[in-house]
C-alpha cells in the first residue's frame, strides 16, 4: 500500500530557517533522506505545506491551516515534520494539532526528536 505523506515546513520570522538553522528547502531534502534512510519506500510525499517567516507561536498560519483542512478531508495518511518545533512552539497548540490528526486517523512523524 502506498502511504501519502504531507510534509510541513516552517521558517522563523527573523532568520528564514528553523531553530536549528535549517531552511525550508533543506527541510525538504531532509525529508527525502529520512524516507530513504528509514526504508519507507511505500511513503510518497504528496504535498508540501510551507509557512515562510512565520512564528511557531502563531496558531493561525496559512500553510498550517491548509494542511489541517486537507487532513480533515483525508487527502493524505501521514504528516511529517523535521523537528516538533516546526509544527508549533506552544505545547498546548502542538497537542491540539496532534489530537486533531489522531481524531482524523492521520499519523504524525518527526524526522528528528
Long-range contacts (C-beta under 8 A, 24 or more apart in sequence): 1-42, 2-42, 2-43, 2-44, 3-40, 3-42, 3-43, 3-44, 3-77, 3-78, 4-44, 4-46, 4-47, 4-75, 4-76, 4-77, 4-78, 5-31, 5-35, 5-43, 5-44, 5-45, 5-46, 5-76, 5-77, 5-78, 5-79, 5-80, 6-45, 6-46, 6-47, 6-48, 6-49, 6-67, 6-70, 6-71, 6-75, 6-76, 6-78, 6-79, 6-80, 7-31, 7-45, 7-47, 7-48, 7-49, 7-80, 7-81, 8-48, 8-49, 8-50, 8-63, 8-64, 8-67, 8-79, 8-80, 8-81, 8-86, 8-87, 9-48, 9-49, 9-50, 9-51, 9-63, 9-81, 9-82, 9-86, 10-50, 10-51, 10-52, 10-54, 10-56, 10-61, 10-63, 10-64, 10-86, 10-87, 11-51, 11-52, 11-53, 11-54, 12-53, 12-54, 12-55, 12-56, 13-53, 13-54, 13-55, 16-52, 16-53, 18-82, 18-83, 18-85, 18-86, 19-83, 19-85, 20-82, 20-83, 22-82, 24-50, 24-52, 27-82, 27-86, 30-82, 30-111, 31-80, 31-82, 31-111, 34-80, 34-111, 43-78, 45-80, 46-75, 46-76, 47-75, 47-76, 55-89, 56-85, 56-86, 56-87, 56-88, 56-89, 56-90, 57-88, 57-89, 57-90, 57-93, 59-88, 59-90, 59-93, 64-97, 68-97, 68-100, 71-100, 71-101, 71-104, 71-106, 72-100, 72-104, 74-104, 74-105, 74-106, 76-106, 77-106, 77-107, 78-106, 78-107, 78-108, 78-109, 79-106, 79-107, 79-108, 79-109, 80-109, 80-110, 80-111, 81-108, 81-109, 81-110, 81-111, 82-110, 82-111, 82-112, 83-110, 83-111, 83-112, 83-113, 84-110, 84-113
